Amino acid sequence: MALIVSVILACAGAVLGSVHPPAYGHPRPAYGHQPAYGHQPSYKHSYCDPTATPTCAANSTLTYCLEDAEYPEYEIKGAISADHIFAKKYADVADQSADDLVDMVTKEQEEAFDYSYYTGASTGDSPYDATHWGGPEGYICPSDVAYVMAKRAQNVEGKWRVIVNDVHYYTQTARLETCLFPEAACRALAPCFKSHCTQKYVYHRLLSFDPCDPYKGLFIDIYKMPSACSCHIPA
């Protein structure tokens, strides 16, 4: 009888030992492999190197891009949704023009300035050709004026950052004025003044994003951008 009981208990133990206990709650995660939630783009190494020139600026000498084929719009939308103090960081005046930013010059006047006639240097015997003395209305130093919404720019440390622009309805507008003929003589001034056009800059604080470090979120960075082309007369 004792032998039969022992056999029954041994068989029962074998059966119970072969049954796996239920897994209560969530199983322990495998920390070596994290699941990818949502859209996870694969960026090239050069794209994530802030010191490397981005594709949008590859064939340009500018320190900003108005168009960017690699612009991470999806990721920026996610960062905006996750940032509870985004409204305190963001600010913009989207409708900018000479009416608001240039005294005594209207938007229509500034948009009509045409320097296509100007060469910026003499083509004859005189230090200044006829285009220096004549021409339609405009600034004394020919310049290109644009009210832009940059998608990417190089900050004051030389690192390229993504700028929050044209995402949902959020924009960041800046007035940029760039000399068309830097170091050329100022229009309508006699050669004796030895004048020259000088590029001026201004620092802009813009809401930025790092697509290769999503945990960094949205942050304010500083950018040096062209603001005016002024005439300088040396001593």
C-alpha positions as CSV (number, residue, x, y, z in Angstrom):
1,M,0.0,0.0,0.0
2,A,2.8,2.4,0.9
3,L,4.5,1.6,-2.4
4,I,1.3,2.5,-4.3
5,V,1.0,5.9,-2.5
6,S,4.6,6.8,-3.2
7,V,4.2,6.0,-6.9
8,I,1.0,8.2,-7.0
9,L,2.7,11.1,-5.3
10,A,5.8,10.9,-7.5
11,C,3.6,11.0,-10.7
12,A,1.6,13.9,-9.3
13,G,4.8,15.8,-8.6
14,A,6.1,15.2,-12.1
15,V,2.9,16.5,-13.7
16,L,2.8,19.6,-11.5
17,G,6.5,20.3,-12.2
18,S,5.8,20.2,-16.0
19,V,3.1,23.0,-15.7
20,H,4.4,26.5,-16.0
21,P,3.1,29.0,-13.4
22,P,0.9,31.8,-14.7
23,A,2.6,35.1,-15.5
24,Y,0.9,37.7,-13.3
25,G,1.1,41.4,-14.5
26,H,3.6,42.4,-17.2
27,P,6.5,40.3,-18.1
28,R,10.0,41.6,-17.3
29,P,11.1,43.8,-20.3
30,A,14.2,42.9,-22.3
31,Y,16.2,46.1,-21.7
32,G,18.6,45.3,-24.5
33,H,15.8,45.8,-27.1
34,Q,13.3,48.5,-26.9
35,P,10.1,48.4,-29.1
36,A,9.8,51.2,-31.6
37,Y,6.5,53.1,-31.1
38,G,5.1,55.2,-33.9
39,H,7.2,56.4,-36.8
40,Q,10.9,56.1,-36.2
41,P,12.9,57.5,-39.1
42,S,16.4,56.3,-39.8
43,Y,18.8,59.3,-40.0
44,K,22.2,59.2,-41.6
45,H,25.2,59.8,-39.4
46,S,25.9,63.1,-41.2
47,Y,22.3,64.3,-40.6
48,C,22.8,63.9,-36.8
49,D,26.2,65.6,-36.8
50,P,25.3,69.3,-35.9
51,T,28.8,70.4,-37.2
52,A,28.2,69.0,-40.7
53,T,26.5,71.1,-43.4
54,P,23.0,69.7,-44.0
55,T,21.8,68.7,-47.4
56,C,19.6,71.9,-47.7
57,A,22.7,74.1,-47.5
58,A,25.1,71.9,-49.4
59,N,25.4,74.2,-52.4
60,S,24.9,77.5,-50.6
61,T,27.1,79.9,-48.6
62,L,24.1,80.9,-46.4
63,T,23.8,79.9,-42.8
64,Y,20.2,79.0,-43.0
65,C,17.7,77.1,-45.1
66,L,14.3,78.2,-46.2
67,E,13.4,74.8,-47.7
68,D,14.5,71.5,-46.2
69,A,13.6,68.1,-47.7
70,E,14.8,66.4,-44.5
71,Y,12.7,68.5,-42.2
72,P,11.4,66.4,-39.3
73,E,7.8,67.7,-39.2
74,Y,6.3,64.5,-37.7
75,E,8.8,64.5,-34.8
76,I,8.3,68.3,-34.1
77,K,4.5,67.8,-34.0
78,G,5.1,65.0,-31.4
79,A,7.4,67.3,-29.4
80,I,4.9,70.1,-29.4
81,S,2.1,67.8,-28.2
82,A,4.3,66.5,-25.4
83,D,5.6,69.9,-24.2
84,H,3.2,71.2,-21.5
85,I,4.9,74.7,-21.5
86,F,5.1,75.1,-25.3
87,A,2.8,78.1,-25.2
88,K,5.2,79.9,-22.9
89,K,8.2,79.3,-25.3
90,Y,6.5,80.2,-28.5
91,A,6.0,83.7,-29.9
92,D,5.8,85.2,-33.4
93,V,4.6,88.1,-35.4
94,A,3.9,86.4,-38.7
95,D,2.7,89.5,-40.6
96,Q,5.8,91.6,-40.9
97,S,6.6,94.2,-43.5
98,A,8.2,97.6,-44.0
99,D,5.0,99.2,-42.8
100,D,5.9,98.0,-39.3
101,L,9.7,97.7,-39.3
102,V,11.1,100.5,-41.5
103,D,10.4,104.2,-40.8
104,M,9.1,106.4,-43.7
105,V,9.1,103.4,-46.1
106,T,5.9,101.5,-47.0
107,K,5.6,97.8,-47.8
108,E,4.8,98.6,-51.4
109,Q,7.9,100.9,-51.7
110,E,10.3,98.3,-50.3
111,E,8.9,95.5,-52.5
112,A,9.4,97.7,-55.6
113,F,13.1,98.5,-55.0
114,D,15.0,97.3,-58.0
115,Y,18.8,97.1,-58.2
116,S,19.0,95.0,-61.4
117,Y,20.6,98.0,-63.1
118,Y,23.4,98.4,-60.5
119,T,26.8,96.7,-61.1
120,G,28.5,97.6,-57.9
121,A,31.7,98.5,-59.6
122,S,32.9,100.7,-62.4
123,T,33.1,99.4,-65.9
124,G,34.9,102.5,-67.3
125,D,37.6,105.0,-66.6
126,S,35.7,106.6,-63.7
127,P,35.8,105.0,-60.2
128,Y,32.0,104.8,-60.5
129,D,29.9,104.2,-63.6
130,A,26.6,105.8,-64.5
131,T,24.6,103.3,-62.4
132,H,26.3,104.6,-59.3
133,W,24.8,108.1,-59.7
134,G,21.3,107.3,-61.1
135,G,18.7,104.7,-60.8
136,P,15.2,104.4,-59.2
137,E,14.2,104.6,-55.5
138,G,16.0,102.4,-53.1
139,Y,18.5,102.1,-50.3
140,I,22.0,103.8,-50.6
141,C,23.4,100.3,-50.2
142,P,21.6,97.8,-52.5
143,S,20.3,94.9,-50.5
144,D,18.0,92.0,-50.7
145,V,15.1,92.2,-48.1
146,A,13.1,89.1,-47.2
147,Y,10.7,88.1,-44.5
148,V,11.5,84.5,-44.0
149,M,10.6,81.4,-42.0
150,A,13.8,79.4,-41.8
151,K,13.5,75.7,-41.5
152,R,17.1,75.1,-40.4
153,A,20.0,77.4,-39.3
154,Q,23.5,77.5,-37.9
155,N,23.6,78.8,-34.3
156,V,26.2,81.1,-32.8
157,E,28.3,78.0,-31.9
158,G,28.4,76.9,-35.5
159,K,26.0,74.0,-35.0
160,W,23.1,73.4,-37.3
161,R,19.7,73.2,-35.7
162,V,16.1,72.6,-36.9
163,I,13.8,75.6,-36.4
164,V,10.2,75.2,-35.5
165,N,8.4,76.7,-38.6
166,D,5.3,76.0,-40.6
167,V,4.3,73.1,-38.2
168,H,0.5,73.1,-37.6
169,Y,0.0,76.9,-37.6
170,Y,3.2,77.7,-35.7
171,T,5.8,80.0,-37.5
172,Q,8.8,82.1,-36.6
173,T,9.3,85.0,-38.9
174,A,12.5,87.1,-39.3
175,R,13.4,90.1,-41.4
176,L,16.7,89.5,-43.2
177,E,18.5,92.1,-45.2
178,T,21.6,91.1,-47.1
179,C,24.1,93.3,-49.0
180,L,24.0,92.6,-52.7
181,F,27.4,94.2,-53.2
182,P,29.3,94.0,-49.9
183,E,32.3,96.3,-49.6
184,A,31.2,98.1,-52.8
185,A,30.9,101.9,-52.7
186,C,27.6,103.4,-51.4
187,R,25.4,104.8,-54.1
188,A,25.4,108.5,-54.9
189,L,28.5,109.3,-52.8
190,A,31.5,110.9,-54.4
191,P,34.8,108.8,-54.6
192,C,36.5,111.1,-52.1
193,F,34.4,109.7,-49.3
194,K,35.9,106.2,-49.8
195,S,32.6,104.8,-48.6
196,H,31.7,101.1,-48.6
197,C,28.6,99.0,-47.9
198,T,28.8,97.0,-44.7
199,Q,26.8,93.9,-43.7
200,K,25.2,94.1,-40.3
201,Y,23.8,91.3,-38.2
202,V,21.4,90.7,-35.3
203,Y,20.9,87.8,-32.9
204,H,17.6,86.0,-33.1
205,R,16.3,83.7,-30.3
206,L,14.3,80.9,-32.0
207,L,12.5,77.8,-30.8
208,S,14.6,74.9,-32.0
209,F,14.5,71.1,-32.1
210,D,17.1,68.3,-32.3
211,P,15.7,65.4,-34.3
212,C,18.5,63.1,-33.2
213,D,17.9,63.7,-29.5
214,P,14.1,63.6,-28.9
215,Y,14.6,63.7,-25.1
216,K,16.1,67.2,-25.5
217,G,12.7,68.4,-26.6
218,L,12.0,72.0,-27.8
219,F,14.6,74.6,-26.7
220,I,15.6,78.2,-27.4
221,D,18.8,78.7,-29.4
222,I,20.6,81.8,-30.7
223,Y,21.3,82.6,-34.3
224,K,23.2,85.3,-36.0
225,M,21.4,86.6,-39.1
226,P,21.8,89.5,-41.6
227,S,19.8,92.5,-40.5
228,A,20.9,95.5,-42.6
229,C,23.3,96.8,-45.2
230,S,24.7,100.1,-44.1
231,C,27.0,102.7,-45.6
232,H,30.2,103.2,-43.8
233,I,32.5,106.2,-44.2
234,P,36.0,105.7,-42.8
235,A,37.8,108.3,-40.8
